[in-house]
């Protein structure tokens, strides 16, 4: 992985950290998830909301 940090003459960088999402080793149900618990919970919540809106044709904020 390469990281390019671009700064100008007015910027002083005293530290940096990199967070990334890696491609899973395999996709399938094995009872374990490689995602962090926070990301996993958010994805499940979004998936359920998308399903419920489509299933019951519920309007969302954008369609009002």
SULZI-V518453 format. One record per helix or strand of 3 or more residues. SS is the DSSP state (H for helix, E for strand). FROM is the first residue (numbers start at 1). LEN is the number of residues. If there is no record, write none. Layout:
# SULZI-V518453
SS/FROM/LEN
SS/FROM/LEN
This chain:
# SULZI-V518453
H/37/20
H/61/3
